């Protein structure tokens, strides 16, 4: 939290404890061990700027009604030398504290001193956390769910980093198993259809997308019908070897364009090559957690909360996708990560309990794996659901979206609703350059402040450091509301990190822009007495700093003019 907020909370805590001891010494409260209590910032500011539940949690210790305890504390409370002007009791025993102008001045000085570091904290204590997100199947193009997952995962990782975690971003490439066999089969049939008189038909459960045909044609353009004269196994191997790297390269290019930069693209095939998949089967077998039935190796998932036991190795000797998944998560822990966060589509909800149970089975803890389930995206245009790209006439892919919509808009708008909520993405709104577009609205607030500073500089007015007396002149309701909101930024980041909810930050910065516009419309900067003008300039600069820090954290452009 900001330095001023941290000091204010500590002042309330210290003053209340001292008042309790004083009340006990005076016989107003019975002698008792002081209980732990909290100091919070109430949502409703009419209840004060800070509040404590000290009287309520002390009822058992003092064997008194909370209002009587609160009255005794209030009668012995000393607030001189603190940020607070007064305290009051309310309701069933809450105590509310009201701030002095000194607090608001210190908040602004905190922001300008910390600058790019304002908002950052050590809450996470450098705990190593991996955020694995998108991890789209490399057998086809990325879709709108991947677009949402990319923005959500990257911004969550950024929030965790700002909250003091040691964050790692990873993309898991499913380049092994059934889907790759299906990819090879689909490519082979599409390739044969280009040359054979009586080519085979695509099975219903294979990949029917235009991208498969395009890859087959691309291979044929470079190599002709050479694969018509080899075995089916050789043909599939050659086509997969040709198509898979191209698909992965396209994924990487799309993610880079989306400003999502991974620390590692982890290949599932490496787990198989390194023997880690079968090693996890052996590990579970040694722990007595497997049995054999119908020639397959089964895992006793029901012992760890699963609805049914799961196959680890099929009768044909091939490990299942679930086995590879367990091996991958064990690999993550073996690399020293303390906490794993996976972002999955909501259609994977049935996989959550068995995956968390498997963490217990491999000697880790289900509590060390958190899975965020993300609801689907509906693309909207003119109030109608859109399924096809105007440009290609095909299903809209991530690449199509980024060709049509500014990256700033995509990253911001995909973080406007919590992951567990269905998201309607408005294509018309995303390209609007006006206040209706939330990211434009926030960017405009920053650009407006830069414009104000440039205009004053042209008149020979340069911002300078203010004295506390000058900052104490910021007493208009719009000024106080804006500073108060600025002071909450660090706590908002910590809250977003705790809840795995970067949406809190997009909402926070929209509200910050709104409060700035209200302030600027109500309070003149130029033309006031020099001290007040400089104080208001300080408030403008602090606001711009916080907006810049939010947008930079989310890898969104920070314009200085618009």
C-alpha positions as CSV (number, residue, x, y, z in Angstrom):
1,X,0.0,0.0,0.0
2,X,1.1,3.6,-0.3
3,X,3.3,4.9,2.4
4,X,0.7,7.3,3.7
5,X,-2.0,4.6,3.8
6,X,0.3,2.2,5.7
7,X,1.1,4.9,8.2
8,X,-2.6,5.8,8.7
9,X,-3.5,2.2,9.3
10,X,-0.7,1.8,11.8
11,X,-1.7,5.0,13.6
12,X,-5.3,3.8,14.1
13,X,-4.0,0.4,15.3
14,X,-1.5,2.0,17.8
15,X,-4.0,4.7,19.0
16,X,-6.7,2.1,19.7
17,X,-4.4,-0.3,21.5
18,X,-3.1,2.6,23.7
19,X,-6.7,3.8,24.4
20,X,-7.7,0.2,25.5
21,X,-4.8,0.0,27.9
22,X,-5.5,3.5,29.2
23,X,-9.2,2.5,29.7
24,X,-8.2,-0.7,31.6
25,X,-5.9,1.3,33.8
26,X,-8.7,3.7,34.6
27,X,-11.1,0.9,35.4
28,X,-13.4,1.7,32.4
29,X,-12.5,-1.7,30.9
30,X,-11.7,-4.9,32.8
31,X,-8.1,-6.2,32.6
32,X,-7.9,-8.6,29.7
33,X,-5.5,-9.7,26.9
34,X,-6.0,-7.4,23.9
35,X,-7.5,-9.3,21.0
36,X,-6.4,-8.9,17.4
37,X,-8.5,-6.5,15.3
38,X,-8.5,-5.1,11.8
39,X,-8.2,-1.6,10.4
40,X,-10.0,-1.2,7.0
41,X,-11.1,1.4,4.6
42,X,-14.9,1.3,4.5
43,X,-16.7,1.2,1.1
44,X,-19.1,3.9,2.2
45,X,-17.0,7.0,3.0
46,X,-19.8,8.6,5.1
47,X,-18.6,6.0,7.6
48,X,-15.2,7.6,7.8
49,X,-11.9,7.2,6.0
50,X,-10.7,4.2,8.1
51,X,-12.7,1.9,10.4
52,X,-11.9,-0.7,13.0
53,X,-13.8,-3.6,14.5
54,X,-11.7,-3.5,17.7
55,X,-14.7,-3.0,20.0
56,X,-16.7,-5.8,18.4
57,X,-14.0,-8.4,18.6
58,X,-13.2,-7.4,22.2
59,X,-16.7,-8.3,23.5
60,X,-15.8,-11.7,24.7
61,X,-12.5,-10.6,26.3
62,X,-14.0,-7.7,28.2
63,X,-17.4,-9.4,28.7
64,X,-19.1,-6.1,27.7
65,X,-21.3,-4.9,24.9
66,X,-19.3,-3.6,21.9
67,X,-20.9,0.0,22.0
68,X,-19.7,0.3,25.7
69,X,-16.2,-0.8,24.7
70,X,-16.2,1.6,21.8
71,X,-17.2,4.4,24.1
72,X,-14.4,3.6,26.6
73,X,-11.9,3.5,23.7
74,X,-13.2,6.8,22.3
75,X,-12.9,8.4,25.8
76,X,-9.3,7.5,26.0
77,X,-8.2,8.0,22.4
78,X,-5.3,10.3,21.6
79,X,-5.1,11.4,17.9
80,X,-2.7,14.4,18.1
81,X,0.3,13.8,15.9
82,X,-1.6,11.5,13.6
83,X,-3.3,11.9,10.2
84,X,-6.7,11.9,11.9
85,X,-8.9,14.8,13.1
86,X,-11.6,12.8,14.9
87,X,-13.1,9.4,15.5
88,X,-16.7,8.3,16.1
89,X,-18.6,5.2,17.0
90,X,-21.3,3.7,14.8
91,X,-23.9,0.9,14.7
92,X,-23.1,-2.2,16.7
93,X,-19.7,-0.9,17.8
94,X,-17.6,0.1,14.8
95,X,-15.2,2.9,15.2
96,X,-14.7,5.3,12.3
97,X,-11.7,7.7,11.8
98,X,-11.6,10.8,9.7
99,X,-8.5,12.1,7.9
100,X,-6.8,15.5,8.0
101,X,-5.4,17.3,4.9
102,X,-1.9,16.2,5.8
103,X,-2.8,12.6,4.7
104,X,-3.8,13.8,1.2
105,X,-0.7,15.8,0.8
106,X,1.5,12.9,1.7
107,X,-0.3,10.6,-0.7
108,X,0.6,12.9,-3.6
109,X,4.2,13.2,-2.5
110,X,4.3,9.4,-2.2
111,X,3.1,9.0,-5.8
112,X,5.6,11.5,-7.3
113,X,8.5,10.1,-5.2
114,X,7.8,6.5,-6.1
115,X,6.9,7.4,-9.8
116,X,7.0,4.2,-11.9
117,X,7.2,2.0,-8.7
118,X,4.0,3.5,-7.2
119,X,1.5,0.7,-6.7
120,X,4.1,-2.0,-6.4
121,X,4.5,-3.9,-3.1
122,X,6.2,-6.9,-1.5
123,X,2.9,-8.6,-0.6
124,X,3.9,-11.7,-2.6
125,X,7.3,-12.0,-0.8
126,X,8.9,-13.2,-4.1
127,X,6.9,-16.4,-4.0
128,X,7.5,-18.2,-7.3
129,X,4.3,-18.5,-9.3
130,X,3.7,-19.9,-12.8
131,X,0.8,-18.6,-14.8
132,X,0.1,-21.0,-17.6
133,X,-2.4,-19.6,-20.1
134,X,-3.8,-20.0,-23.6
135,X,-2.0,-23.3,-24.3
136,X,-4.1,-23.7,-27.5
137,X,-4.0,-26.8,-29.5
138,X,-1.3,-26.4,-32.2
139,X,-3.3,-28.3,-34.8
140,X,-5.3,-25.2,-35.8
141,X,-5.6,-21.5,-35.5
142,X,-6.3,-19.7,-32.2
143,X,-9.9,-18.5,-31.6
144,X,-11.7,-15.9,-29.4
145,X,-11.4,-18.0,-26.2
146,X,-7.6,-17.8,-26.7
147,X,-7.9,-14.1,-27.3
148,X,-9.6,-13.7,-23.9
149,X,-7.3,-16.1,-22.2
150,X,-4.3,-14.3,-23.6
151,X,-5.3,-10.9,-22.2
152,X,-6.6,-12.3,-18.9
153,X,-3.5,-14.4,-18.3
154,X,-1.0,-11.8,-19.2
155,X,-2.6,-9.1,-17.2
156,X,-3.1,-11.4,-14.2
157,X,0.7,-12.2,-14.4
158,X,1.4,-8.5,-14.5
159,X,-0.8,-7.9,-11.4
160,X,1.0,-10.7,-9.5
161,X,4.3,-9.2,-10.5
162,X,3.3,-5.8,-9.2
163,X,2.1,-7.4,-6.0
164,X,5.6,-8.8,-5.3
165,X,5.5,-12.3,-6.7
166,X,8.2,-13.8,-8.9
167,X,6.1,-14.5,-11.9
168,X,6.7,-16.9,-14.9
169,X,4.5,-17.1,-18.0
170,X,4.2,-20.3,-19.9
171,X,2.5,-21.8,-22.9
172,X,2.0,-25.6,-23.0
173,X,2.1,-26.9,-26.6
174,X,0.2,-30.1,-27.0
175,X,2.4,-31.5,-29.7
176,X,1.9,-35.2,-28.8
177,X,-0.9,-37.7,-28.3
178,X,-4.2,-38.2,-30.0
179,X,-4.7,-34.7,-31.4
180,X,-1.4,-34.9,-33.2
181,X,-2.3,-38.3,-34.7
182,X,-5.6,-36.7,-35.8
183,X,-3.7,-33.8,-37.3
184,X,-1.5,-36.1,-39.3
185,X,-4.5,-38.1,-40.5
186,X,-6.3,-35.0,-41.6
187,X,-3.3,-33.6,-43.4
188,X,-2.7,-36.9,-45.1
189,X,-6.2,-37.2,-46.4
190,X,-6.3,-33.5,-47.6
191,X,-3.0,-34.1,-49.3
192,X,-4.2,-37.2,-51.1
193,X,-7.4,-35.4,-52.2
194,X,-5.2,-33.1,-54.2
195,X,-3.7,-35.9,-56.3
196,X,-5.6,-39.2,-56.1
197,X,-8.5,-40.2,-58.4
198,X,-10.4,-41.9,-55.6
199,X,-9.1,-40.2,-52.5
200,X,-10.3,-41.1,-49.0
201,X,-12.9,-39.0,-47.2
202,X,-12.2,-37.1,-44.0
203,X,-13.6,-39.0,-41.0
204,X,-16.2,-37.0,-39.1
205,X,-14.0,-36.6,-36.0
206,X,-11.0,-35.3,-37.9
207,X,-10.0,-31.7,-38.5
208,X,-12.2,-30.1,-41.2
209,X,-10.9,-26.5,-41.0
210,X,-9.6,-24.6,-44.1
211,X,-6.2,-24.3,-42.4
212,X,-5.6,-28.1,-42.9
213,X,-6.3,-27.9,-46.6
214,X,-4.1,-24.8,-46.8
215,X,-1.2,-26.6,-45.2
216,X,-1.7,-29.6,-47.5
217,X,-1.7,-27.3,-50.6
218,X,1.4,-25.4,-49.3
219,X,3.3,-28.7,-48.9
220,X,2.2,-29.8,-52.4
221,X,3.2,-26.5,-53.9
222,X,6.7,-27.0,-52.5
223,X,7.1,-30.8,-52.9
224,X,4.6,-31.9,-55.5
225,X,3.1,-35.4,-55.2
226,X,6.2,-36.9,-53.7
227,X,4.3,-38.2,-50.6
228,X,1.9,-40.2,-52.8
229,X,4.7,-42.7,-53.3
230,X,5.6,-43.4,-49.6
231,X,3.9,-45.3,-46.8
232,X,1.0,-43.7,-44.9
233,X,3.2,-43.5,-41.8
234,X,5.9,-41.6,-43.7
235,X,3.4,-39.3,-45.3
236,X,1.8,-38.3,-42.0
237,X,5.2,-37.9,-40.4
238,X,6.4,-35.6,-43.2
239,X,3.2,-33.5,-43.2
240,X,3.1,-33.1,-39.4
241,X,6.8,-32.2,-39.5
242,X,5.9,-29.5,-42.1
243,X,2.7,-28.2,-40.7
244,X,3.2,-28.3,-36.9
245,X,6.2,-25.8,-36.8
246,X,4.3,-23.5,-39.1
247,X,1.2,-23.5,-36.8
248,X,3.4,-23.0,-33.7
249,X,5.2,-20.1,-35.5
250,X,1.9,-18.6,-36.3
251,X,0.8,-18.9,-32.7
252,X,4.0,-17.2,-31.5
253,X,3.5,-14.4,-34.0
254,X,-0.1,-13.8,-33.0
255,X,0.9,-13.7,-29.3
256,X,3.8,-11.3,-30.0
257,X,1.4,-9.1,-32.0
258,X,-1.0,-9.3,-28.9
259,X,2.0,-8.1,-26.8
260,X,2.0,-11.4,-24.8
261,X,5.5,-12.5,-24.2
262,X,6.1,-16.0,-22.6
263,X,9.1,-17.0,-20.6
264,X,8.8,-20.5,-22.2
265,X,6.8,-22.4,-24.8
266,X,6.9,-25.8,-23.2
267,X,6.5,-28.8,-25.6
268,X,4.5,-31.8,-24.4
269,X,6.7,-34.0,-26.6
270,X,9.7,-33.1,-24.4
271,X,7.9,-34.8,-21.5
272,X,7.7,-38.0,-23.5
273,X,11.2,-37.8,-24.9
274,X,12.6,-37.3,-21.3
275,X,10.7,-40.2,-19.9
276,X,8.8,-37.9,-17.5
277,X,5.3,-39.2,-18.5
278,X,6.1,-42.9,-17.7
279,X,8.1,-41.8,-14.7
280,X,5.0,-40.3,-13.1
281,X,3.2,-43.6,-13.7
282,X,6.0,-45.5,-11.9
283,X,5.9,-42.9,-9.1
284,X,2.2,-43.5,-8.6
285,X,2.6,-47.2,-8.8
286,X,5.3,-47.2,-6.1
287,X,2.9,-45.3,-3.8
288,X,0.3,-48.0,-4.3
289,X,-2.0,-45.6,-6.2
290,X,-2.4,-47.7,-9.4
291,X,-3.9,-51.0,-10.4
292,X,-4.2,-53.0,-13.7
293,X,-7.5,-53.8,-15.4
294,X,-8.3,-54.9,-18.9
295,X,-4.6,-54.5,-19.8
296,X,-4.6,-50.8,-18.8
297,X,-3.0,-49.1,-15.9
298,X,-5.5,-47.2,-13.7
299,X,-4.9,-44.4,-11.2
300,X,-7.0,-44.5,-7.9
301,X,-8.4,-41.0,-8.5
302,X,-11.4,-41.7,-6.2
303,X,-8.9,-41.7,-3.2
304,X,-8.2,-38.0,-4.0
305,X,-11.7,-36.7,-4.6
306,X,-12.2,-37.9,-8.2
307,X,-15.6,-39.2,-9.3
308,X,-14.1,-42.3,-10.9
309,X,-10.7,-43.9,-11.3
310,X,-8.7,-42.8,-14.4
311,X,-6.7,-44.7,-17.0
312,X,-3.0,-43.7,-17.0
313,X,-1.8,-46.1,-19.7
314,X,-4.1,-47.6,-22.3
315,X,-4.0,-51.3,-23.1
316,X,-2.0,-50.5,-26.3
317,X,0.8,-49.1,-24.0
318,X,0.1,-45.4,-24.8
319,X,-0.2,-43.0,-21.9
320,X,-3.4,-40.8,-21.7
321,X,-3.5,-37.1,-22.0
322,X,-4.3,-37.0,-18.2
323,X,-1.0,-38.8,-17.5
324,X,1.0,-36.2,-19.5
325,X,-0.9,-33.5,-17.7
326,X,0.1,-34.9,-14.3
327,X,3.7,-35.2,-15.5
328,X,3.7,-31.6,-16.7
329,X,2.5,-30.3,-13.4
330,X,5.0,-32.4,-11.5
331,X,7.6,-30.9,-13.9
332,X,6.5,-27.4,-12.8
333,X,6.9,-28.2,-9.2
334,X,10.3,-29.8,-9.8
335,X,11.4,-26.5,-11.4
336,X,10.8,-24.8,-8.0
337,X,7.4,-23.1,-8.4
338,X,5.5,-22.6,-5.2
339,X,2.2,-21.9,-6.8
340,X,0.7,-22.9,-10.1
341,X,-2.1,-21.0,-11.8
342,X,-3.8,-22.5,-14.9
343,X,-6.4,-20.6,-17.0
344,X,-8.7,-23.0,-18.7
345,X,-11.9,-22.7,-20.7
346,X,-15.1,-23.4,-18.7
347,X,-15.6,-26.6,-20.8
348,X,-12.8,-28.1,-18.8
349,X,-14.6,-27.8,-15.5
350,X,-14.9,-31.5,-15.1
351,X,-11.1,-31.8,-15.2
352,X,-10.5,-29.5,-12.2
353,X,-11.1,-31.8,-9.2
354,X,-9.2,-34.7,-10.7
355,X,-6.2,-32.5,-11.6
356,X,-6.1,-30.9,-8.1
357,X,-6.4,-34.4,-6.6
358,X,-3.5,-35.6,-8.6
359,X,-1.3,-32.9,-7.0
360,X,-1.9,-34.6,-3.7
361,X,-1.2,-37.9,-5.3
362,X,2.3,-36.8,-6.5
363,X,3.2,-35.6,-3.1
364,X,2.4,-31.9,-3.6
365,X,-0.8,-30.2,-2.5
366,X,-4.0,-29.4,-4.2
367,X,-3.8,-26.0,-2.6
368,X,-0.7,-25.2,-4.7
369,X,-2.7,-25.5,-7.9
370,X,-5.3,-22.9,-8.7
371,X,-7.4,-23.2,-11.8
372,X,-9.3,-20.2,-13.3
373,X,-12.2,-21.3,-15.4
374,X,-12.9,-18.8,-18.2
375,X,-16.3,-18.4,-19.8
376,X,-16.9,-18.1,-23.5
377,X,-16.7,-14.9,-25.7
378,X,-19.4,-13.7,-28.0
379,X,-18.3,-11.3,-30.7
380,X,-20.9,-8.6,-31.3
381,X,-21.4,-6.1,-34.2
382,X,-24.4,-3.9,-34.6
383,X,-26.0,-5.7,-31.7
384,X,-25.8,-9.0,-33.5
385,X,-23.6,-12.1,-32.7
386,X,-20.8,-12.4,-35.3
387,X,-19.3,-15.7,-36.3
388,X,-17.6,-15.0,-39.6
389,X,-14.8,-12.6,-40.5
390,X,-15.8,-9.9,-43.0
391,X,-12.4,-10.1,-44.5
392,X,-12.1,-13.9,-45.0
393,X,-15.6,-15.1,-44.7
394,X,-14.4,-17.8,-42.3
395,X,-14.7,-18.2,-38.5
396,X,-13.0,-15.3,-36.8
397,X,-9.5,-16.2,-35.4
398,X,-7.2,-14.3,-33.1
399,X,-5.2,-13.1,-36.0
400,X,-8.3,-11.7,-37.7
401,X,-9.4,-9.9,-34.6
402,X,-6.0,-8.2,-34.2
403,X,-6.2,-7.1,-37.9
404,X,-9.5,-5.4,-37.2
405,X,-9.3,-4.2,-33.6
406,X,-6.5,-2.2,-32.0
407,X,-4.4,-4.3,-29.6
408,X,-5.0,-1.7,-26.8
409,X,-8.7,-2.2,-27.1
410,X,-8.5,-6.0,-27.2
411,X,-6.3,-6.2,-24.1
412,X,-8.4,-3.8,-22.2
413,X,-11.9,-4.9,-23.2
414,X,-11.1,-8.6,-22.6
415,X,-10.4,-7.5,-19.0
416,X,-13.7,-5.8,-18.5
417,X,-15.6,-8.9,-17.1
418,X,-14.5,-11.5,-14.5
419,X,-13.2,-14.7,-16.0
420,X,-16.3,-16.6,-14.8
421,X,-18.7,-14.3,-16.6
422,X,-19.7,-14.6,-20.3
423,X,-18.1,-11.8,-22.2
424,X,-19.8,-9.9,-25.1
425,X,-16.9,-8.3,-27.1
426,X,-18.3,-5.3,-29.1
427,X,-16.3,-5.0,-32.3
428,X,-17.8,-1.6,-33.0
429,X,-16.9,-0.3,-29.5
430,X,-13.4,-1.6,-29.8
431,X,-12.6,0.6,-32.8
432,X,-14.4,3.8,-31.5
433,X,-12.1,6.7,-30.8
434,X,-14.3,8.4,-28.2
435,X,-15.2,8.3,-24.5
436,X,-17.6,5.3,-25.1
437,X,-14.5,3.1,-25.6
438,X,-13.2,2.5,-22.1
439,X,-9.5,2.3,-23.1
440,X,-9.8,5.4,-25.2
441,X,-11.5,7.2,-22.2
442,X,-8.6,6.2,-19.9
443,X,-5.9,7.1,-22.4
444,X,-7.6,10.4,-23.1
445,X,-7.4,11.3,-19.4
446,X,-3.6,10.8,-19.5
447,X,-3.2,12.7,-22.8
448,X,-5.4,15.6,-21.4
449,X,-3.1,16.0,-18.4
450,X,-0.1,16.0,-20.7
451,X,-1.8,18.7,-22.8
452,X,-2.5,20.8,-19.7
453,X,1.2,20.6,-18.7
454,X,2.3,21.5,-22.2
455,X,-0.1,24.5,-22.4
456,X,1.2,25.9,-19.0
457,X,4.8,25.3,-20.0
458,X,4.1,27.4,-23.2
459,X,3.0,30.2,-20.8
460,X,6.2,29.8,-18.8
461,X,4.6,27.8,-15.9
462,X,6.6,24.8,-14.8
463,X,5.4,22.3,-12.1
464,X,7.4,22.4,-8.9
465,X,7.5,20.6,-5.6
466,X,4.8,21.9,-3.2
467,X,5.0,22.5,0.5
468,X,2.5,20.6,2.8
469,X,0.7,23.9,3.4
470,X,0.2,24.4,-0.3
471,X,-1.1,20.8,-0.8
472,X,-3.4,21.3,2.2
473,X,-5.3,23.8,0.0
474,X,-6.7,20.8,-1.9
475,X,-10.0,20.6,0.0
476,X,-12.7,20.6,-2.7
477,X,-14.8,17.4,-2.7
478,X,-13.6,16.6,-6.2
479,X,-9.9,16.9,-5.1
480,X,-10.4,14.8,-2.0
481,X,-12.2,12.1,-3.9
482,X,-9.5,11.9,-6.6
483,X,-6.6,11.8,-4.1
484,X,-8.5,9.2,-2.0
485,X,-8.8,7.0,-5.1
486,X,-5.2,7.4,-6.0
487,X,-4.3,6.3,-2.4
488,X,-6.2,3.1,-2.9
489,X,-4.2,1.9,-6.0
490,X,-1.7,-0.4,-4.2
491,X,-4.4,-2.0,-2.1
492,X,-6.4,-2.6,-5.4
493,X,-3.4,-4.4,-6.9
494,X,-3.0,-6.6,-3.8
495,X,-6.7,-7.3,-3.9
496,X,-6.6,-8.2,-7.6
497,X,-3.6,-10.5,-6.9
498,X,-5.4,-12.2,-4.0
499,X,-8.6,-12.7,-6.1
500,X,-6.8,-13.5,-9.4
501,X,-8.9,-10.7,-10.9
502,X,-7.1,-8.1,-13.1
503,X,-10.6,-6.8,-13.9
504,X,-10.4,-4.9,-10.6
505,X,-7.6,-2.8,-12.1
506,X,-9.4,-1.9,-15.3
507,X,-12.4,-0.8,-13.3
508,X,-10.1,1.1,-10.9
509,X,-8.4,3.1,-13.7
510,X,-11.7,3.9,-15.5
511,X,-13.0,5.3,-12.2
512,X,-9.7,7.2,-11.8
513,X,-10.2,8.8,-15.2
514,X,-13.8,9.7,-14.3
515,X,-12.7,11.3,-11.0
516,X,-10.0,13.2,-12.8
517,X,-12.5,14.6,-15.4
518,X,-14.8,15.7,-12.6
519,X,-12.0,17.4,-10.7
520,X,-10.8,19.2,-13.9
521,X,-14.3,20.4,-14.7
522,X,-14.8,21.7,-11.2
523,X,-11.4,23.1,-10.3
524,X,-9.4,25.6,-12.4
525,X,-5.7,25.0,-12.6
526,X,-4.5,28.1,-14.5
527,X,-5.5,31.5,-13.2
528,X,-5.5,30.5,-9.5
529,X,-3.1,31.8,-6.9
530,X,0.4,30.3,-7.5
531,X,0.4,28.0,-4.5
532,X,-3.0,26.5,-5.3
533,X,-2.2,26.2,-9.0
534,X,1.0,24.3,-8.2
535,X,-0.9,22.0,-5.7
536,X,-3.5,21.2,-8.5
537,X,-0.7,20.6,-10.9
538,X,0.8,18.1,-8.4
539,X,-2.6,16.4,-8.3
540,X,-2.7,16.3,-12.2
541,X,0.8,14.8,-12.3
542,X,0.0,12.2,-9.7
543,X,-3.1,11.2,-11.6
544,X,-1.1,10.8,-14.8
545,X,1.5,8.7,-13.0
546,X,-1.1,6.2,-11.8
547,X,-2.8,6.0,-15.2
548,X,0.6,5.5,-16.8
549,X,1.5,2.8,-14.3
550,X,-1.7,0.9,-14.9
551,X,-1.5,1.0,-18.7
552,X,2.2,0.2,-18.7
553,X,1.5,-2.8,-16.4
554,X,-1.1,-4.1,-18.8
555,X,1.1,-3.4,-21.9
556,X,-1.3,-0.8,-23.3
557,X,-0.1,2.3,-25.1
558,X,0.2,5.5,-22.9
559,X,-0.4,8.4,-25.3
560,X,0.7,12.0,-24.4
561,X,-1.6,13.5,-27.1
562,X,-4.7,12.4,-28.8
